[in-house]
């Protein structure tokens, strides 16, 4: 099932510019969070930044999941 989902994701990235943009933004947030997580101590500003990045990353993930589901439904109804 994961391979099928990966294939659908790859196809959607080729066909949908918005999905591709969301995916790259999600990856950017992931990298920024990874960079913050390597620090031994986060000050208040950094903790707030981390919290906001996590929220934004989750919103992007939800939007991408919605787009994936709609795309899969579209594929299923066309066959």
C-alpha positions in Angstrom: 0.0 0.0 0.0 2.9 2.4 0.8 4.4 1.9 -2.6 1.1 2.6 -4.3 0.7 5.8 -2.2 4.3 6.8 -3.1 3.5 6.3 -6.8 0.4 8.4 -6.5 2.3 11.1 -4.6 5.0 11.2 -7.3 2.4 11.4 -10.1 0.6 14.2 -8.3 3.8 16.1 -7.9 4.3 15.9 -11.7 0.8 17.0 -12.5 -0.1 19.5 -9.8 2.0 22.6 -9.2 0.2 23.5 -5.9 0.9 20.0 -4.5 4.5 20.2 -5.5 4.8 23.7 -3.9 3.2 22.4 -0.7 5.5 19.3 -0.6 8.6 21.4 -1.0 7.4 23.9 1.7 6.7 20.9 4.0 10.3 19.6 3.4 11.7 23.1 4.1 9.8 23.1 7.5 11.1 19.7 8.2 14.7 20.8 7.7 14.2 23.9 9.8 12.7 21.8 12.6 15.6 19.3 12.3 18.1 22.2 12.6 16.3 23.5 15.8 16.2 20.0 17.3 19.9 19.7 17.1 20.3 22.6 19.5 20.9 21.8 23.2 18.8 24.7 24.4 16.1 26.8 22.7 15.3 30.2 24.0 11.8 31.5 24.2 11.8 32.9 20.6 13.2 29.7 19.2 10.6 27.6 21.1 7.9 29.7 19.6 9.4 29.4 16.2 9.5 25.6 16.6 5.9 25.5 17.8 4.7 27.6 14.8 6.8 25.5 12.3 5.2 22.3 13.7 1.7 23.8 13.3 2.4 25.0 9.7 4.0 21.7 8.8 0.9 19.9 10.0 -1.4 22.2 8.1 0.6 21.5 4.9 0.5 17.8 5.6 -3.3 17.9 6.1 -3.7 19.8 2.8 -1.5 17.4 0.9 -3.4 14.4 2.3 -6.7 16.0 1.2 -5.3 16.5 -2.3 -3.9 12.9 -2.4 -7.3 11.5 -1.3 -9.1 13.6 -4.0 -6.6 12.5 -6.6 -7.0 8.8 -5.7 -10.8 9.1 -5.8 -10.6 10.8 -9.2 -8.3 7.9 -10.5 -10.7 5.3 -9.0 -13.8 6.9 -10.6 -12.1 7.1 -14.1 -11.3 3.4 -14.2 
